[in-house]
Amino acid sequence: MIIKTAALETVCGVTSRLPENPYPEVAFAGKSNVGKSSLINTLMNRKSLARTSAQPGKTQTINFYNINDALYLVDLPGYGYAKVPQSEKEKWGRMIERYLHTSSRLKAVFLLIDIRHAPGANDKTMYEWICSNGYEPIILATKLDKIKRSQIQKQQKVLREGLGLHPGTKLIPFSSQTGQGREEVWELIEKVGFA
């Protein structure tokens, strides 16, 4: 997709009403330090529209990025960050759940997992939770540039088995550094978003 315009249009906190957007939405979920903001910036061809931070847990809101007045990329709060109080985590959980349940425009959910590590309990929970909300998440295996080429197949298998992925679930290795996987992700977004 050729990005003509990309803008952060709506930011929703815990008490905000979710917007009734006119265009299809695709959402991105993932652990706090999995590189979600970097991935979204790479997709949008922007350096720093989605705020990246060395400090995990920065995204505590649901952020809606308007692309070309045709589509929204939706950045969900990162999960699993230890330094956040439990009460805060539960609020984010409810916020994500409300979004998954009530958005009439949501077409697909991408779940980001760090390709270097086996999925943690939080990742498995999130995968099952997205499935139970009626979506078949597309797995984006981030930080691809941090492993050797020879490890890619093995690590993909670790992710598939660790998450207990349903047969046929898409898994795309992705690097925000090199842009590898970007075209593939856009192809999928265009397929699901405008079907």
N, C-alpha and C positions, 0 to 999 in steps of 0.2 A: 504493500500500500504506500502511496506517495503521501507524506504528511505535509499538508499545506498549512494547517493551523492546529495547535495543541495548547490547551489552557486548562488550568485548574479552575473548575467552575463552581463546585459545591463542596463544602467541608461539613460533615455531620458528626457531631459529638453524641454522647450517650443520650442526651435528652432531645436532640434535634429530630424534626420530622424528616423522613427520607424524601428526596425530591421525586416528583413524578416526571421523569425524563421523557423527551419525545423520541429518543433514539435507542437502539439496542445497547445493552451493557455486557461487558465481560469482566469478571472479577478475578483478583489475584489474592490468594491466601498463602501464608507461609510463616515459619518461625521468625522471630524478631531479627535474627542476624543472617538471614538466608540470601539477602541481596535483592529484596523485592523492589525497593525504590530505584536501584541501579538498573534492574531489568526493565522497569517501566520507562525510565529515561532512555534506555537503548531502543525500546520499541518506538518511542516518540521522536527519536533522533534529537533529543535535547540533552544538554549536559546536566542541568540541575533543576528541572521543573519539579520532579518529585524529590523532596528533600532527603538526601542520604545523610547518614550520621555514623560516626565511629561508635556511638553509644546506642546499643540495641534498644528496641522498644520505643523508638521515636514516633512512629505512626500510631497515634492513639485515637484517631478519627477515621471515618470512612471518607476517602477523597475521590471525587469524581472528575476525571480528566476528559474534556470534550475534544474529540479528534475530528477535524474537518467538518464540524456540524453534522456528523453522520453516525457517530459511535461514541460510547463512553468506556474508558478503561477505569476500573474501580479498584482502588487500593484499600484492602481491608486491614484492620489493625494486626500487627504481628502478634503471634502467641508464644507462650512458653518461656517468656523472659523472667528469670528467677527473682530479680530485684524489685519486681512490681508486687505490691500487696495483693493477697488473694482476692479481696473484695473488688479491686480494680480489674483483675483478670476476669472475674465473673461478669462485671459490667460489659467488658469488651465482648465476651462470649455471647451475652444477651443481644448486644448490638449487632454482631455478625449474624446471629440466628434470625433476628428480626428482619435484617436485610434479605437473607436467603429466602425467608418465608413470604416476604411482602413485595419484593420487586417484581413487577409484571414484565419488565424489560430485560431481565437477566437471561442471557443465552448460554453462557458457559462459565465454568469456574476452573481456573488454573491453580494447581497446588504446587508450590515451589519447595523442593527438597534439595539440600546440599549434596551433590553427587559424591563427595568425599567420605560421607558417613552413612552408616546404616540408619534408617528412619528411627526416630525416638518414639516414645509412648505418645507424646503430643501430636506427632505427625500422623500416627496410626489413627488416633482419636479423630483428628480433623478429617482424614480421608473417609473414615466410616460415617462421620457426621454429615459431610457434604453429600455422600451417597444416600444417606437416610433422608436428606432434604430433597431428594429427587434429581440430583445432578450426578453426572459421571465425570469426575474431575479429570482434567488433562494434567499430567505430571510434567513439570519443568525441572530438570536436574541441573541446578545452577552451579556456578563456579567451575565450569568445565575446564577452564584454562589452568586450574590448580592441580590437575592430575595428568599423568602421562597418557598418550594416545592408547598405549597397550592396556591401560586399566579401564578404559571406557566400557567395554562389553561387560566385564566382571562387575563393575560398580552399578551398571544398569540392572543386572541380575539381582544384586544385593537389594536395590530399591524395590524391584518388582516383588521379590519374595518377602522382604521386610514389611511392606505395606499390605501384602496379600492382594495385589491388584487383580481386578476382574480380568478375564481373558479379553484381549483386544483393546485394553486401556492404552491410550497414547502416552508415550514417554519421550520427551524431547530433551536431549542434552543442550545446555544453553550457557553461553559466556557473554557477560556484559562487557568484558574487556575486548574480545575479538569480534563480537557481534554474531558468533556462530549460533545458529538456531533461530535467529530473528526472522528470516524469510518464512521458515516453516511455521512459526507461531502466527505470523500475519496471515498466511494461507488458511490456517485453521480458524482464526478469528473471522476472516471474510466468509468462510464456508458456514460457520455456525451463526455469525452475527447477522448475516443478510439472507439466511435461508428462508 
